[in-house]
């Protein structure tokens, strides 16, 4: 499953240095982190709206949830690229948490500085 994330990360790195006239990703990088975060916020809200509609029993929104989640993940990966981070680092963090209760993990984060 994570292979597609690695492939996308590679493409995003390549497009990072492309002309902003020919690449949406390059144009986001050129506009800076603020613009990238604005897109993440926008996509997160659209994902929430689609999920709420889906949960309310409107089955046609299942496709919207998938579409909006893909947009959210895409823009989050652009942010990671902008910050010189990789999806592998996020996956490693998730792997560390795999055998830890969510409540225990949350308690650990609250005791850590800068959490």
C-alpha positions in Angstrom: 0.0 0.0 0.0 2.8 2.5 0.8 4.4 1.9 -2.6 2.0 4.4 -4.2 3.0 6.9 -1.6 6.6 6.5 -2.4 5.9 6.8 -6.1 3.9 10.0 -5.5 6.6 11.4 -3.3 9.1 10.9 -6.1 6.9 12.6 -8.6 6.3 15.5 -6.2 10.0 15.9 -5.7 10.5 16.0 -9.5 7.8 18.6 -10.0 9.0 20.7 -7.1 11.7 22.3 -9.3 9.6 22.4 -12.5 8.2 25.6 -13.9 5.2 26.9 -12.0 3.6 27.7 -15.4 3.6 24.0 -16.2 3.2 22.3 -12.8 0.5 22.7 -10.2 2.9 21.3 -7.6 5.6 23.7 -8.5 3.2 26.6 -8.3 2.2 25.6 -4.8 5.9 25.5 -3.7 6.5 28.8 -5.3 3.5 30.3 -3.4 5.0 28.9 -0.2 4.0 27.0 2.9 1.1 29.3 3.7 -0.6 28.5 0.4 0.0 24.8 0.8 -1.5 24.8 4.3 -4.5 26.8 3.0 -5.1 24.0 0.5 -4.8 21.3 3.2 -7.3 23.2 5.3 -9.7 23.5 2.3 -9.4 19.8 1.5 -9.8 18.8 5.2 -13.1 20.8 5.3 -14.3 19.2 2.1 -13.5 15.8 3.5 -15.4 16.5 6.7 -18.4 17.8 4.8 -18.4 14.6 2.6 -18.0 12.3 5.6 -20.8 14.1 7.4 -23.1 13.7 4.4 -22.1 10.0 4.1 -22.7 9.4 7.8 -26.1 10.9 7.5 -27.1 8.0 5.3 -26.4 9.5 1.9 -24.5 6.7 0.2 -23.7 8.7 -2.9 -21.2 10.6 -0.7 -18.9 7.6 -0.3 -17.2 8.4 -3.6 -16.9 12.0 -2.4 -15.2 10.9 0.8 -12.7 8.9 -1.2 -12.1 11.8 -3.6 -11.7 14.4 -1.0 -9.5 12.2 1.2 -7.2 11.6 -1.8 -7.0 15.4 -2.3 -6.2 15.9 1.4 -3.5 13.2 1.3 -2.0 14.7 -1.9 -1.8 18.2 -0.5 -0.4 16.9 2.8 2.3 15.1 0.8 3.1 18.4 -1.0 3.5 20.0 2.5 5.9 17.2 3.6 7.9 17.7 0.4 8.0 21.4 1.0 9.4 20.8 4.5 11.9 18.3 3.2 10.1 15.4 4.9 8.9 12.1 3.5 5.9 9.9 3.7 8.2 7.1 4.9 8.9 9.2 8.1 5.1 9.4 8.7 4.7 5.7 8.0 7.5 4.9 10.5 5.8 7.0 13.1 2.5 5.1 12.5 4.4 1.8 12.7 5.9 2.8 16.1 2.3 3.4 17.4 1.0 0.1 16.0 1.2 -1.8 19.3 0.4 1.1 21.6 -3.1 1.9 22.8 -4.4 5.1 21.3 -5.0 6.4 24.8 -1.5 5.5 26.0 0.0 7.1 22.9 -2.0 10.3 23.5 -0.9 10.4 27.1 2.7 10.0 26.1 2.4 12.9 23.6 1.0 15.2 26.3 4.1 14.6 28.5 6.5 15.3 25.7 7.8 18.8 25.0 6.6 20.5 21.8 3.6 18.1 21.4 
